[in-house]
Amino acid sequence: MVEQTKTKSRSRLLSNYSLLLAVVFGGFLIFGFSENIKGPAIPRMQSDFSLSEMQIGLLLALNSLGYLLACTFTGALAKRFGVKMTTIIAFAAMALSGLFIYWAANYTALSLSYFFMYIGNGLLEIALAILAARIFTRNTGMMMNLSHFFYGLSSMVAPLLAASLMGVQLFGSELGWRGMYAFVLALSVLPMIPALFARVPGDEMQPEERLSLKSFIKDRAAWLIVGMLSFGVVSELAVGGWLVNYLEKVYGWSSDASAAMLSAFFLCFMLARLLLGPLTDRFGYTRSIIVLSAVSGLCSVGAIIAGESGAFLFALAGVGIAPIYPTVMALLAKRYANGTETAITFTVTMMGVASVIGNFLIGAITDLFKGFFRSSPDAGLAAGLQAGYGFIAACALLCSVVAVMLYRYMNKRGELL
């Protein structure tokens, strides 16, 4: 009788874990789709609404604002209503935003709809990170990297899916960018279904048992983790915005060849998250970040110095930078097990602010060095882009430096993870 009870209990736990896996993996797939379907859609939006480049820039800026806004309150929402309800709200917001985009009659309505979608995006990313931290108590590094592999997978597929869907004929007319957004974001309902039936561990924890923000920001390790993640993510995200431009302007590559190199970077990026996760658990999270971020930075520096013949190193840098974010999430999950909402929300919010500053600095550095060669605009542009990309490489190396500082701090206290 006792054995039967134990068997039933294990079965229920396994069933619940399977539901939670479906939520996390499905959620990261949706997150990747929502972030990366805009590429093929934006030119059509611009044409339909006769938008200027400035208006497109403002539209995209609202993305960052909505995302950062959501990051600031998601932790409090998770504490108040639980991670389960927060995740469901995030999926519902994503699905609703697709309908709002579909119904947008003018630029103002479109901007507000996009803003709402990125609030949903911010909610979803933090909620998924907290949920993953709660359920991946074993092999945390491997499982965090595997979760983010699904984000990378959908990110690669998203532009192709968006372009294909916009050309689909439905009821005698093309689906277009409106229908494409409505369809893709409606997929958020799918992982919401297992979320409704799953039981999330930790939601029953009492407020007094949770880590407070005041305690978290007093921990020196917390600020080192913020710095480490910020440098790593600035380097990671900047590649998507600057690599193609660099290859076209510095080496004179065609847009197709440059895009192919960017695809190679994302392929290395995706495979690294799939394959290197188990190594982070064995080697240690902090040590892994020291090595991987240094590898990424050195690959980028090597590519700049070697010139066109070393361009493959730009793609190879993806291997080193890819595991940084999920490995930091694993580190937060282990170190702040009684306050993942506080730790992840604060860290990701600070990272978002750093990303905005980082992208501004890349542009400023590029312009500064470009200005040194006024007599030769082409040489100036090449020098500016090399300096800007050098800053991207420097961020990866600084991520490694901060990781060394964190390693020493935690090692002295016997808290190394």
N, C-alpha and C positions, 0 to 999 in steps of 0.2 A: 504493500500500500504506500509506504514511504517512498519507495523507488518510483512508483507511478506518479506520485505527486511531484517528485524532482524532475521526472521526464517531461511532465506537462509544463512545469515552470520554465525549464530550458527551452521548450518549444515556443512558449509565449514570448520569451526574451528574444529568441532568434527571429520570430515573426516581426516583433516590434523593431528590432535592429534592421531588418530588411526594409521595412517601411521608411525608417529614418535615412537609410542609404539612398533610397529612391528619391527622397526629398532633397538631400544634399547634392547628389550627382545630377539629378534633373534640374535642380535650382541653378547649379553652375552652368549647365548647358543653356538654360534660358538667359542667364546673365550674359554669357558670351554672345548669344544671338542679338539681344537688345542693344548691346554696346557697339556692335560692328555691322549692323544692317544699314547704317546711315550713309555709308560711302556711295553706293549706287543710287540712293534715294535723293540725296541733297541736290544734285543738278536738276532733277525733275521738279523738286519743290521750288527751286530758284526760278525755273522757267514758268511754272504755273502761277506763282505769286509775283513775278517780276521783281525779285529781290536783288539788292546790291550785295557786294562782297561784305560790306560792313554789317548788313543785316544778317547775313549768314554767320559772320563772326560772333554777333551778339547772340544768335540762336544757340551756337555751340558754347558760348560763355555761360549761358543759363544752365546748360548741362552740369557744368562744374559747380555752379552755385547751388542747384537743387541737390546734387550728390553730397556736397559738404554740409548742407543744412540737415539732410537726413542723418548723416553720420553723427551729428551733435546730439540728437535726441533718441536714437535707436536703442542705446543702452538703457536709458530711463524707461523707454517703452517696454523693453524686455523684462526689466525689474518689476514694472507695474502689472503687466498682463501676462508675462511668461514668454519664453522664446517661441513656443508653439503658436500662440496667437499672433505674435509679431511676424513670424514667417508667413502665416496665412494672409495677414494684412498686406505684406509686401507683394505676394503673388497676385492678390486681388487688385492692388494698385497698378501693377504692371498690365494686367489684362484690361482694366478700365482705361488706362492711358492709350492703349491701342485704339479703342473706340473714340476717345477724344481727338486723337490725331486724324482718324478717318473723317470725323465730322467737322474738323477745323475749316472754317469758311474764309479766314483771312490770316494775315501774318501774326496778329496779336493772339488769336485763338491757337494758332500753331505753336507759338512761343510758350504760351501757358501750358499747352498739352505736353510739350517737350520737357518743360520744367517739372511737371507732375510725374512724367515717366522717370526722370532722373532722381526724384525723391524716392520713387519706388525702387530704383536701382540701388541707391544708397542703403535703404532699408534692407533690401535683399542681401547685399554683400555682407553687412554687419550681422544680420540674423543668421545667415549661412555659416559665417565664421564662428559665431557663438555656438551654434548647433553642432558644428563639426568638433569644436573644442570639447563639448560635453560628451559626445558619443565615441570619439576616437581616443580612448584612454590607453590603448595598447597600439604599438607600431604607429605612434602619432605622426611622425615625420612622413612615413610612407603614405598613410591615408590622407594627410593634408595635401601632399603633392599629387596624389591620385585624383583628389577632388578638383584641384586646379587644372589637372590635365583635361578634364571635361570642358572647362572654360576655354582652354587653348584649342581644343577640338572644334567647338562651335564657333570660335572666333575665326578659324580658318575657313569654315564652311559658309559662314554668314554672308559675306559679300556675293558669293556665287548663288546662294539660295535667294537672296534679295533680288538680284538681277533676273533670275529665272522666274520668280513669282510675279514680278511686275509685268512680265510679258504674257502671263497666262490669260487666256480668254475666258471670261465668265459672264453668262447672260448677254452675250453679244458685244461685250466691251472688255478692254484690258483691266486686270486687277489694279495695276498702277501702284504708286507708292503708298496711297491711302489704304488700299486693300491689303497690300503686303504687310504694312505695320499692324493692321488689325488682326490679320491671320497669325503672324509670328508671335505677337504679344499675347494672343489668346491661348497659345500653348502653355502659358503660365498656369492655366487651370489644371494641367496634367499633374505636375508635382504637388499642387495644392491638395489633391485628393488623398494621397497617402499621409500628408501632413494633418489632415482632419482626423485620421484614425490612429495616428501614432501617439505614443506617450513619450514626452521629452524628459529625460532625467535632469534633475536639478531645479526644475520649475517650482518644486515644493519647498526649496530652501527658504528659510526665514530671512528677513532683511538684516537682522543683527548678525547673521552668519556670513554675510557677503562682504567682500572687500570694498571699502569706501574709496571714493576718488581722492580724498585727502591723504589717505594712507598710500595709495598708489603713486601719487606725484611726489611723495616724500622719499620714495625708493630711487636711489641713484641708478640702479639697473634699468628701471623703467625708462628713464630719459636716454640712456645709452641704446636701449632697444628702439626707441623712437628715432634716434639719429641714424642708427644702422639701417632700419627699414626705409627711412626717407631717402637716404643716399642710393640705396639699392633700387627703389621703385622709380626715382627720377631717371636713373640710368636705363632702366627697363623700358619705361614708357616713351622716353625720348627717341628711341631707335625707330619706332613706327612713324614718328613725325619728321625725322631728319635724315634717315639713311638714304631713301630714294633721292632726295634733293642733293645730298652729298655726291652720290655716284653720278648723277646726271650733270651736275655743275663742275665737279672737280675732275672727273675722268671722261666726261662726254658720253656716258653710256646712254642707250636708248631707254625710253620709259619701260618697255617690256623687260629688258635685261635688268634694270634696276629693281623693278617689281619682283622679278624672279629671285634676286638676292635677298630681298626682304622676306619673301616666302620661305627661302632657305633658313633665314634666321628664325622664323616662327616654327619651322619644322624641327630645328635643333632645340628650340625652346620647349616645344610640346613633348618631344621624346625625352628630354632631360627630366621633366616633371613626372613622366611615366616611369622612368628607369632608375633615377637617382634617389628617389624617396627612401627606399630601404637602407641606403648607405648613410643617410643623415641620422637614422635611428642608431646605427651601429657606431658611427664615427663621433657622434655628438652634434647637437644642433649648432652650438656656437663655433666649434671647430670647422664644421662643414661650411658655414657662412664665410669664415675667414678665407678658406681655400677657394671656394667657388666664386666669390665676388672678386678675389684677386685674379683668378683665371680670366674672368670676363673682362676686367679692366686691362690686363696685359694683352689680351687678344685684340681689343680695340686700339690700344697704343701701337701694337705691332702692325695692325692694318694701316694705320695712318702713316707710320714710318716707312713701311715696305712699298706703299703706293699701290698702283692698280694690280700688280701681281699678287699682292697680299690681301685682296678684297675678300677672299673666302673667310678670312679671320673675323670679319664683321659678323658673318653668319654664325661662326663657331662661338662667338661671345655669348650667344643665346643659351648655350649649354651651361655656362657659369651663372648667368643672372636669373635664369628661370626658377630655380628652387628657392631663391631668397625669400620671397613673400610667404609661400606656404610653410617654409621652415621656421620663419619668425612666428607665424601663427601657432605652430606646434610648440615653440618655446613659451609663448604667452599662455597657452593652454596648460602646460605643465607647471610653470612657475606660479601662475595666479589661478589655480584650479577653483578657488572659492570666490572668484570675482572676474570671470571671463568677460562678462558684459562690460564692466568698467574698463578693464585692461584693453580689450580689443577696440571698443568705441573710441577711447581717448587716443590710442596709438594710431588708428587708421585716420582719425580726424586730423591729427598733427601731420601725418604723412600726406594727406590731401592738400593741406596748406603748403607743405614743402614742395609738392609737385608743381603747384602753380608758380611758386617762386623760382623753382628750378628751370621750368620752361622759359620764363621771362629772362633768366640769366643766360641761357643758351643763346637766345636771340640777341641779347645785349652784347655778349662777347663776340658773336659773329659780326655784328655791325661795327664794333670797336676795331677789330683787326682788319675788317674790310676798309675802314677809313684810313688806314696807314698806307694804302696803295692807290691813292686818288689818280695818279698818272696812268695806272694800268688797272682798269676796272675788273678785267677777267682774273688777273693775278690777285687782286684784292678780295674778290669773291671766294676764290679757292682758299686763300689764307684764312679768311673769316670762317668758312665752313670747317676747315681743319681745326681751327682753334675751338669752335663750338663743339665739334665732335670730341676734341680733346677733353673738354669739360665733362662730357658724357662718360668718357673713360675714367676721368678723375673721380667722378661720383662713385663708380664701382670700386675703385681702389680705396676711397675714403670709407666706403661701407666695410671693407676688410679691416681698415685701421680701427674703426670704432668697435668692430667685432673683437679685435684683439684686446682692446680696453675692457670690453664686457667680460671676455674670458678671464682676464687677470682679476677683475673685481670679484666675479663669482667664484673663481678658483680659491682665492684667499679665504672666502667664507664657507668653503665646502658646499657651495650651492650649484656647482657646475652641471649643466644639462647638455 
